[in-house]
Amino acid sequence: MFNHFLRENKISAAILTIIRLYLGYAWFTAGLGKIQSGAFDASGFLKGAIANPVKGPDGNMVYSWYVNFLESFALPNIDLFNFIVPWGETLIGLGLMLGCLTTAAMFFGLVMNFSFFLAGTVSHNPTDIFLGFIILTAGYNAGRIGLDRWVVPFIRKTAKTYIGKDKAKATA
């Protein structure tokens, strides 16, 4: 019942728009600030997450696989992450604020939220994750009051056209 309300109701679309704008503004300003400063460097954050990983009550690392990922992939490719993080945050924010490809933007926002969370940064991540899952669950309705009203039908129509052409080629 609640899922139906989130995914179909017009009142829900208005509430989702407010949540979407709030999250979008937070992502956009975080990313844009990093881009404008020109001095963003994630290596300090990554080194800190590796040196001080999340530990359980027994004192053992909880996410050793994630620390291994940071150590063996993220840190050696720091230039890539220095590009992806600020531009990813900015584009996620832009997508959410404009309501354009909302579900994709929120999915990647959640990936980044969980990445920060797994690295031990609590901050506002739990709230963002909770609100993000509401947006993701709502699907198309979260971007109904936004560009998704036109973008999603266009993508569906275009995909259907290309799939139809591929099926016709396969049967010929």
N, C-alpha and C positions, 0 to 999 in steps of 0.2 A: 504494500500500500504506500509506504513512504517512498519506495523506489519509483513507483508510478507518479507520485506527486513531483519528485525531483525531475523526472525525465519528460513529463508531458504538460504540467500545469503552467499557465502563463504567469500566475503570481510567483511561482517558484522561479521562473525565468528572471523576474525583476529582482528577487532576493539574490539569486545566483550572480546577477550582473554586479550587484554591490560587492559581493565577496570577490568576484573576479577582478573588479577594479582595484580593490584593496590589495590583493595579492600582486596584481600586475604592476601597480605603482611601486610596491616594495621591491620587486624584482628589477624593474626598469631603473629605478634610481640607484640601486646597488651596483648594477652593471655599468650604467652610464658614468657613475662616479669613478669606477676603476678605469674605464676607457679614457675619460677626460684627464685623469691624473697622469696617465702615461707611465706610471711607475709601479703598476701592479706586478707583484711577484709572489707566486703561490709557494715558492720553495720553503720559506720560513714556516708557513702553516703546515706543509707536508712533513717537514723535518720534526716539527713539534708533535704532530700526530703519530709519527713513527717512534719518537723518543718517549712519548707518554701516551701509550695506547689505552683504550677503554679496558678496564679490569673489572672482574667480577668480585664478589665478596671473598672469594678464596685467594685473591691476588693474582690470578692467572688472566692472561689476555682473553677477552671475549671474542673479538673479531680478528684472530690471527691471520686469516685469509685476506682480510682487507688491508692489514698492515703490510703483508707480503705484496699485495697489489701496489700499494703506495711506494714501497721500497724498490720493487723490481720493474715497475712500469711507469708510474706517474712521475716519480722524481727523475729518472733518466730522460723522460720526455717532457721536462718542465716547460720548454718553450711552447709546446702544443697546449698544455694546460693553462699557461699564461694567456693564450689566445682564446681558448674555449670558454673559460670561466666568465670573463667579463662580457664577451659577445653572447654567450649562452644566456646569461642572466638578463642582458638587455633585450634579446629577441624573445625570451620567455615573457618578460614584462610587456613588451609591445604586443605580442600575440594575445595575451590575456586582456590588456586594456582595450584593444580594438575588437576583441571577440573574434579573432581570425585564427582558424586552426586551433581553437581553444583546447580541444582534447589533447592534441599533440603537444602544445605548449605546456599544458598542465602535467602531462606524463613526464616530459623532460625536466620540469620544475621539481617534480617529486623525486626523480633520479638524483638531481643535485641536492635536494633536501636530505635524502637518505645518505648521500655521500658525506655531507657535512656531519650528519648525525653519527655515522659509523666512525668518523674520525674523532669523535668525542666532543663536538661542538653542539651544545644543547640550545642555547639562545632561544629564538622564537621558532625553531624548527618543528617542535611538536604541534604547535598551533597551525603552522603553515602546512604540515602534513595532513592534519585533520581537515582543514578547509580545502586542501588540494584534492583529497579523496572525495569530498562532496562534489567538487567541480567535475572530477573525472567520472564519477558515478552518473552525474546528470547528463553527460555526453553532449549531444547537439543542443539541448535546451539551455545549457550554460552559455552558449554563444548566440542564442536566438536573437537577443537584443544586441546585435553586433554584426560584424561582416560575415559571420558564419551563415547568416540567413541567405546570403547569395553565394558564398564560396563553396559551402558543402554541397548544395544541389548541383553547382557547376562541375565539381569534381566527380560526383556520382554519375552525372550525365556523360562526362568525358570518359570516365572509366568504363561505363557500360558500352559506349561506342567502340572503344579499342578492344574490349573483351569480345564484343560481337564480331569484329573484324578477324580477330585471332581464331575464333571458333569456325568462322566461314572458311578461313584458309585451311584449318585442320581437317575439315570435312571434304574439301575440294580435291 
